[in-house]
Amino acid sequence: MQKIATKVFVWASISFAIIGMIMVLTTSENTGPNPTMLRFLFASVIVILTSFALSVASKYLNGKS
């Protein structure tokens, strides 16, 4: 479980960086950020936080029941 959560965390972090760079490069002062890209950015943050919590929880609760 911890390995899967860690892999999800890494891939979500990479997608967060890519989406963030796209938003920075495509945002104009007149129109603001693209709402679709903003949703993708927030979705990746939710995945990052969830997978990080699962990774930490499985590390400390491994073998304890």
Buried (B, 14 or more C-beta within 10 A) or exposed (E): EBEEBBEBBEBBBEBBEEBBEBBEEEBEEEEEEBEEBBEBBEBBBEBBEBBBEBBEEBEEEEEEE
